[in-house]
Amino acid sequence: MLLMFFAILCPFLILVRPLQRNKFFIFYFALMILSAYITEEYYFKVKPLSHNAVMLFIVYHIACINISTFFAYWADKRAAIKGDWRTPEAHLHALEFLGGWIGALFAQKIFHHKNKKHSYQIMFWLMLVLECAAVYIILKYLGFIY
């Protein structure tokens, strides 16, 4: 399972240049690999690309990307208060598009961050619609939706 997670995530990190500079995507990558390692080492082993491995990948992905997105918003809000370097909006939107919109929504509500900037909100909701469309297309292609 650890090798499967690494094989799925590594091409994103190598081929998509904006993700290479996104420290929160690197954090997500590390969380995913650590989750796979802990699961294999201390709980159970699953065959690569089996139904169980794919389901674990999806569950871990949803949890880790939302945790990473939440921390990205927290760090950006803290930087805004201190006047430090901010997290680029493109990095936040990339995390949202990869499935971190739940963590982003919670962070917006908790930290009151990026919720009054209309241009950001328009892009946030556009990312959500694009992600839903991408999931629909993938599920339709795989034959789960007719």
N, C-alpha and C positions, 0 to 999 in steps of 0.2 A: 504494500500500500504506500509506503514511503517513496519508493521509486516511481510509482504511478503519479503521486501528487507532484513530485519533482518534475517528471516528464511532461505533465500538463501545464504547470506554471512556468517552467523555465523558458519556453519559447516566448511567452508574453514579456518576460523580463529582458530577454535578449533582443527580440525583434521590434518591440514597441518602444521607441526612444523616449517619449515623454514619461513612460512608466519607470524608466531607469533613474530619472531625476526625482521621482515622487517618493520621498522617504517614507510616506505612510503606506505606499504599495509594497515597499521593501519590508516594512513592519508586518503587513498582511501576509506576505510570502513567508516570512520567518514563523509567524503564528501557525500557518497551515502546515509547514514542514514539522514544527514542534508537535502539533496535534497528532499528525500521522505517526511520528516517532513514539510518542507516549502511548498511543492506542496500540501500536504493534508490540511495543516493549513490555507494557504492564497489563494489558487487558486481553486482546485477542488479535489473531492474524487473519487477514482475508486475502483471497486470491486477487491479483491485479486484474482490473477491468471486470470483475464480477459485479453482480447486481448490488451486493452489500458494499463493495468498495466505492462504486459510483454514488450510492445513496449517502455514504459517509462523507464523500467529497462534497456533495451538495450541502449537507448539513454543516460541515466545518466551514465551507466557503461562506455561507450566509452569516454564520456567527462571526467569523474572523473579519470579513469585509465590513460588517457593521460596527464592530469594535474599532477597527482601524479608522473608519470614517468619523465615528464619534470622537476619537482622540485627535483627529485632524482638525475638527471644528474647535475642540477645546484648546488646542495649541494655537490656532489662529486667533481665537478670542483673547487668549492670554497675551499673545504678541501685539494685538491691537491695543489692549489696555496699557501695556508697557511701552509701546512705540517701537517695538523691534521689527525685524523682517517678518513679513506675513507669508502665509501659505498661498501660492497662486490659485486663483479661482479655477483655472483649468485642472489643477490637481484635485481639487474638491469635486469638480464635476466628473472627472474620470472615476473617482471612487464611487460616486453616486451611480454612475452608469453601470459599473461592475456589480451592482447589487447593494450598495451601501446606503440606499436612499432612506431606509428605516432608521439607521443610526444618524443620518443627516437630519432627518425630521425631528428626532428626539433631541439632538444637540441644538437645533434651532429653537426649539421650545424651552429647553432648560437654560441655555446660555444667552438666549435672546440675541443670537448672532446670525447675521445675513437674512433676517426675516423682514426687514424693512426696505432692503435694497431691491427695487422692482426689477431691474435688469437681471439680477442674480436669481430672483424667484422665477422669472420667466424661463431662464435656462434650466433651473432645477426641475421645474415641472415638465419641460421639454425632454430632459434626460429620463425622467420617469416614464413618459409616454414612449420614448424610443426603446427603453429597456423592455417595457411590456410588449411592444411590437416585435422586438427581437426574440423574446421568449415564445411568443405566439408562433412566429415563423419557424423557430426551431422545433417546437412541439408538433406543428403541422407537418414539417418535413420528416420527422421521426415516426409519424403515423399515430401519435397519441391523440390528435384532434383531427376530426374528419370534416 
